[in-house]
Amino acid sequence: QVQLVESGGGLVQPGGSLRLSCAASGSVYRFNTMGWYRQAPGKQRELVARITSGGSTNYADSVKGRFAISRDNAKNTVFLQMNSLKPEDTAVYYCNRVPAGSNAYWGQGTQVTVSS
């Protein structure tokens, strides 16, 4: 059974920080590159950070230097540390394998709202 459970979102002021967590089932997580995606209202879902099974990371230009992705392979969990948050970071954040595939299962996501 595929499971992706995201948590850690919330309302934060500009410049603030949040740490997102994603618990994934083994079938999704094991040996796969995992990523954090986000979808803002009226926009397509975009990949913002990815991490390989070996720990190599890559970031979208819009979050480079502010976000950090990590993973705990013993717990099938992926994290996203988000610092210096901006209003344009407001979105629902999802995790999934990379690439996710056109028929991928998606979890419920976690809402991040950056506003004063």
N, C-alpha and C positions, 0 to 999 in steps of 0.2 A: 504494500500500500504506500503510495506516494504521500509524503507529508512535508510541507514547508510552513513553518510557523514563525512569522516575523514579530518582533516586539521592540519596545524602547522608544517609540516615537512620542511626540508631544508638541506642546507650544513653547517656543523659546524666543528670546529677544535676539535681534541682530547682534552678531558677535559671540553668541553663546555656543554651547556644545551639547551634543547628544551622542549616545552610544547605542547603536542598533544591534540586535542579535537575531539570528536565524537558526532555528533547529530544523535540520533536514533529515529525511529518511535516508537510509544507507543506499538505496537504489539511485537516489539523485546525487548524493554527496560523493560516494566512494570513487576515487581515482579521477574525479572530474574537476575541471576548472569551474570555480564557483564565482558568482558575481552579484553585485547589487545593482538593481535597476530602479528607475523612478519614473513616475508619470504625473505630470502636472495637469491641471484642468485644461482641456482643449488641446492637449499636446500628445504626441506619441510617446510610448514608453521608450526610455533610453537607458543604455548601460553606462553606469558611472564609475564602476570599479570592478576589477576582476583579480582573482588569485588562483594560481595553478595548484595542483596537489603538492608540489614541491615548495610552494611559498613565494613564487615570483609574482609580482603585482604590476598592475597597469591601471591608469586612471584617465578619465576624460579630462580634457583641458580645463573645463569649467570648475573642476573640484581639485585639481592637482595642487598639492601643497597644503590643502585644508582637510582632506579626508584620508583615512588610512584603513585599509581592509586587512583583516587577519582571519585565521581559522584555527580551530582546535579539532584536529583529526580524531582524537580519542572520543570526542563528544559529538561529532558530526555537526559542528556549529560554526557559523561564519559571523564575523562581527564587522561593523562599520563605525569607526570613530569619526565623528564629524565636528570639526572645530571652525571657528570664525564663520559661523553660519550667516547666510544672506537671505533676504526675502525671496530671491529667485531659486533658492533651494527648496522652497515649499512644494511638496508633492507627496504622493503615496509611494513608499519605498518597498520594493520586493527583492527577494533573493531567488536565485535559480542557477542552474548550471549555465555554462557559456560554451557554445550557443544554446539557447533554450529550445529552439525548434518551434515550428509554426503551430503544432498541436500540443504544446507543453502545458502541463498543469501549473497553475499559479496559486499561491496562497492568498490570504486575505490582505496582505500588506500591512504596513504601519504608517500612519499619517504623521508627517513632519510639517509643522507650520512655524514659519519664522516671521514674527511680526512684533512691532512695539505697541 
